[in-house]
Amino acid sequence: MAKPRIMIDGYNLALEKGTGIATYARNLAEEVKDLGHPVDLLYGVRTGGKSELLSEVGFFDPSGYKMTPASVIRQLTTSPLGTRAREIKLTGKVIARHLQGSLPEHDRIVNRANLFSFSRWHLRTFGQFLDVDYENRAQIAHWTYPMPVKMPKAANLYTIHDLVPLRLPYATLDNKREFMKVARRIAQKADHIVTVSDVSKVDIVNLLDVDESRVTNTYQAVRLPRKILDRDEDAVRDEVEMFFGLQAKKYFLFFGAIEPKKNIGRLIEAYLASQSPYPLIIVGQLVWKDNRELRLLDALVPEGDTGRLAPPRSTGRKKGGSIMRVDYLPFSLLTSMIRCARAVVFPSLYEGFGLPILEAMQLGTAVITGTEGANPEVAGDAALLVDPYDVQSIASGIRTLTYDDDMLAHYEQAGRARAELFSPERYAERLQALYAKFS
């Protein structure tokens, strides 16, 4: 018996900077494909053109077709009847080898220009989700983010990673009223809700008044390419030293989006208080800035100096290490940085899952993380837990792993074992059980 076709949205996959949710969507598509399901990727990029070639060109063109007030009004006149996406065939006429890693395994790509941005206008105008259909649609639509879109005559599953906009409203820029409206409609109308931790499941059940049986926690998985995992240790060390002048196991690393919930302000204060002689490297793009939390970032690492592949900047103290911030690293270089770090420090205030914890553990690097949100659920006893609201607690964790080599080795080994609980194989089993309910 043929397995049902599954649609996975490309909302986050199409974002220039990428997100943790983009990683989730990419891994999800890979696992679903491995389970034997045909996979459609539904995008909402600003492509135009009726010919096959122009459709392909538009799909890869970052400028694309932009919505105007007149086009929004025109589309609103017919959107209550729904909208249609159409297939984009990638023939290879457009040279896009550099984007191969951003497109997950799939059978078809379908697109409706500005689908996700326009769906918000539709919601505001009519108070309803926008119906999107296409030829030979999937039987299951798996939306990887709460968005006001649904597919008629299909089982609509929505992944809600967390309710941070409601739990920590000061830590996100989301329109809280709109987020709540979408989340409540999903709670009432979705065929099922998927989440990635028990912490998030409890939040969804309690804050959105959802029956527990309608929410499934699949957790997440990290699928690192074998060529990354099998790289020669000496080659990795040489790469990090060549690019950054850093010695393996002699620097601490934070990587991820720089935003208030990541707790960068307290991390920097804690690092300064720790007096560790090893540098702190911060890798991540500035999503948005809360002056109270991130004031030290600009003071110690001026914005004009970020993103340079250069030795760490001195903090100006008589004792201790230094700090460097890099906006972006290619994936292969980032994994080398993780592997060679003494420890990854990830003291975020709240996470629905905390993917950097798992990525570091799989690469055999010790982790310092916080006691809030899903972080301790993912880390278990395989990471050094600290109070993310207490600077001295974070500083103590950094000091401990600066000088205690035995504890460092313990967390490296324990982390590898912990990562096995979130293996792609176990993730696939959970997904298979989920989709079986709608087959």
Backbone hydrogen bonds, N-H to C=O, Kabsch-Sander energy under -0.5 kcal/mol:
donor,donor_aa,acceptor,acceptor_aa,energy
6,I,38,P,-2.8
7,M,140,I,-3.1
8,I,40,D,-2.9
9,D,142,H,-1.1
10,G,42,L,-3.6
14,A,10,G,-1.7
15,L,12,N,-1.1
23,T,19,T,-1.7
24,Y,20,G,-2.0
25,A,21,I,-2.7
26,R,22,A,-2.4
27,N,23,T,-2.7
28,L,24,Y,-2.7
29,A,25,A,-2.4
30,E,26,R,-2.0
31,E,27,N,-2.5
32,V,28,L,-2.8
33,K,29,A,-2.3
34,D,30,E,-2.0
35,L,31,E,-1.6
36,G,33,K,-1.5
37,H,32,V,-1.8
40,D,6,I,-2.4
41,L,108,R,-2.3
42,L,8,I,-1.8
42,L,40,D,-0.6
43,Y,41,L,-0.7
43,Y,110,V,-2.9
47,T,45,V,-2.0
55,S,51,S,-2.1
56,E,52,E,-1.8
57,V,53,L,-2.8
58,G,54,L,-3.0
59,F,55,S,-1.8
60,F,56,E,-1.1
60,F,57,V,-0.6
61,D,57,V,-0.7
61,D,58,G,-0.5
65,Y,46,R,-4.4
72,V,68,T,-2.4
73,I,69,P,-2.3
74,R,70,A,-2.3
75,Q,71,S,-2.3
76,L,72,V,-2.1
77,T,73,I,-1.0
77,T,74,R,-0.6
78,T,75,Q,-1.2
79,S,75,Q,-1.7
81,L,78,T,-2.0
82,G,79,S,-2.2
83,T,131,D,-2.3
85,A,133,D,-2.7
86,R,111,N,-2.2
88,I,109,I,-3.2
89,K,87,E,-0.5
90,L,88,I,-0.6
91,T,89,K,-1.1
95,I,93,K,-0.5
96,A,94,V,-0.8
99,L,96,A,-1.6
100,Q,97,R,-1.5
102,S,99,L,-1.3
103,L,99,L,-0.8
103,L,100,Q,-0.8
107,D,39,V,-3.3
108,R,39,V,-1.7
109,I,88,I,-0.5
110,V,41,L,-2.8
111,N,86,R,-2.2
112,R,43,Y,-1.8
114,N,44,G,-0.9
115,L,112,R,-2.0
118,F,114,N,-2.8
119,S,115,L,-1.8
120,R,116,F,-0.7
120,R,117,S,-0.6
121,W,117,S,-0.9
122,H,118,F,-2.3
123,L,119,S,-2.2
124,R,120,R,-2.4
125,T,121,W,-2.0
126,F,122,H,-2.9
127,G,123,L,-2.3
128,Q,122,H,-0.5
130,L,148,P,-2.6
132,V,150,K,-2.2
133,D,83,T,-2.2
137,R,134,Y,-0.8
139,Q,5,R,-1.4
140,I,5,R,-1.8
141,A,155,A,-3.1
142,H,7,M,-3.4
142,H,140,I,-0.6
143,W,141,A,-0.8
143,W,157,L,-3.2
147,M,145,Y,-0.7
149,V,147,M,-2.1
150,K,130,L,-2.3
154,A,151,M,-1.0
155,A,139,Q,-2.5
156,N,154,A,-0.6
157,L,141,A,-3.2
157,L,155,A,-0.7
158,Y,192,H,-1.8
159,T,143,W,-2.9
160,I,158,Y,-0.6
160,I,194,V,-2.7
161,H,159,T,-0.6
166,L,163,L,-1.4
167,R,163,L,-2.7
168,L,164,V,-3.2
171,A,168,L,-2.4
172,T,169,P,-0.8
176,K,174,D,-1.1
179,F,175,N,-2.9
180,M,176,K,-2.5
181,K,177,R,-1.9
182,V,178,E,-2.5
183,A,179,F,-2.9
184,R,180,M,-2.6
185,R,181,K,-1.9
186,I,182,V,-2.4
187,A,183,A,-2.4
188,Q,184,R,-1.7
189,K,185,R,-3.0
190,A,186,I,-2.0
191,D,156,N,-1.8
192,H,156,N,-1.2
193,I,214,R,-2.3
194,V,158,Y,-2.8
195,T,216,T,-2.6
201,K,197,S,-1.9
202,V,198,D,-2.4
203,D,199,V,-1.9
204,I,200,S,-2.6
205,V,201,K,-2.6
206,N,202,V,-2.5
207,L,203,D,-3.2
208,L,203,D,-0.5
208,L,204,I,-1.6
210,V,204,I,-0.5
210,V,205,V,-0.8
214,R,211,D,-2.2
215,V,212,E,-1.5
216,T,193,I,-2.4
218,T,195,T,-2.2
218,T,216,T,-0.8
219,Y,195,T,-0.6
222,V,422,F,-0.7
223,R,221,A,-0.5
224,L,222,V,-0.7
228,I,225,P,-1.2
229,L,225,P,-2.0
230,D,226,R,-2.9
231,R,228,I,-1.0
236,V,232,D,-2.0
237,R,233,E,-2.3
238,D,234,D,-2.6
239,E,235,A,-2.0
240,V,236,V,-2.1
241,E,237,R,-2.3
242,M,238,D,-2.5
243,F,239,E,-2.4
244,F,240,V,-2.2
245,G,241,E,-1.8
246,L,240,V,-0.9
249,K,340,C,-4.2
250,K,247,Q,-1.7
252,F,279,P,-3.1
253,L,343,A,-2.2
254,F,281,I,-2.7
256,G,283,V,-2.0
258,I,285,Q,-2.7
259,E,257,A,-0.9
261,K,171,A,-0.6
262,K,259,E,-2.0
263,N,260,P,-1.7
267,L,263,N,-2.0
268,I,264,I,-2.6
269,E,265,G,-2.2
270,A,266,R,-3.0
271,Y,267,L,-2.6
272,L,268,I,-2.5
273,A,269,E,-2.3
274,S,270,A,-1.9
275,Q,271,Y,-0.8
275,Q,272,L,-0.7
276,S,271,Y,-0.7
280,L,322,S,-2.8
281,I,252,F,-2.9
281,I,279,P,-0.5
282,I,280,L,-0.5
282,I,324,M,-3.2
283,V,254,F,-3.0
283,V,281,I,-0.6
284,G,282,I,-0.6
284,G,326,V,-2.4
287,V,258,I,-2.1
287,V,285,Q,-0.8
288,W,258,I,-1.2
291,N,289,K,-0.6
293,E,290,D,-0.8
294,L,290,D,-2.8
295,R,291,N,-0.8
297,L,294,L,-0.8
298,D,294,L,-1.0
299,A,295,R,-1.4
300,L,296,L,-2.7
301,V,297,L,-2.2
305,D,302,P,-2.1
306,T,303,E,-1.3
307,G,325,R,-1.2
308,R,305,D,-0.8
308,R,325,R,-0.5
310,A,308,R,-1.6
313,R,323,I,-1.9
315,T,321,G,-0.9
321,G,276,S,-2.1
323,I,313,R,-2.3
324,M,280,L,-2.1
326,V,282,I,-2.8
334,L,330,P,-2.7
335,T,331,F,-2.5
336,S,332,S,-1.3
337,M,333,L,-2.2
338,I,334,L,-2.4
339,R,335,T,-2.5
340,C,336,S,-1.9
341,A,337,M,-0.9
341,A,338,I,-0.7
342,R,251,Y,-3.2
343,A,251,Y,-0.7
344,V,366,A,-2.6
345,V,253,L,-2.7
345,V,343,A,-0.5
346,F,344,V,-0.6
346,F,368,I,-3.4
348,S,346,F,-0.8
349,L,261,K,-3.2
350,Y,261,K,-0.6
357,I,354,G,-1.2
358,L,354,G,-1.0
359,E,355,L,-2.5
360,A,356,P,-2.3
361,M,357,I,-2.2
362,Q,358,L,-2.5
363,L,359,E,-1.3
364,G,361,M,-1.7
365,T,360,A,-2.5
366,A,342,R,-0.6
368,I,344,V,-2.9
369,T,384,L,-2.1
370,G,346,F,-1.0
371,T,386,V,-1.2
374,A,351,E,-2.2
375,N,372,E,-1.2
378,V,374,A,-2.2
379,A,375,N,-2.8
380,G,376,P,-2.3
382,A,379,A,-2.1
384,L,367,V,-2.5
385,L,383,A,-0.7
386,V,369,T,-2.3
390,D,387,D,-1.7
391,V,389,Y,-0.6
394,I,390,D,-1.9
395,A,391,V,-2.7
396,S,392,Q,-2.4
397,G,393,S,-1.8
398,I,394,I,-2.1
399,R,395,A,-2.7
400,T,396,S,-2.7
401,L,397,G,-2.0
402,T,398,I,-1.0
403,Y,399,R,-1.7
404,D,400,T,-2.4
405,D,403,Y,-1.1
408,L,404,D,-1.9
409,A,405,D,-2.4
410,H,406,D,-2.0
411,Y,407,M,-2.3
412,E,408,L,-1.9
413,Q,409,A,-2.2
414,A,410,H,-2.9
415,G,411,Y,-2.0
416,R,412,E,-1.5
417,A,413,Q,-1.7
418,R,414,A,-2.4
419,A,415,G,-2.3
420,E,416,R,-0.8
420,E,417,A,-0.7
421,L,418,R,-1.6
422,F,419,A,-1.5
423,S,420,E,-1.4
427,Y,423,S,-2.3
428,A,424,P,-2.6
429,E,425,E,-1.7
430,R,426,R,-1.8
431,L,427,Y,-2.4
432,Q,428,A,-2.7
433,A,429,E,-1.9
434,L,430,R,-1.8
435,Y,431,L,-2.8
436,A,432,Q,-1.7
437,K,433,A,-0.6
437,K,434,L,-1.1
438,F,435,Y,-1.6
439,S,436,A,-0.8
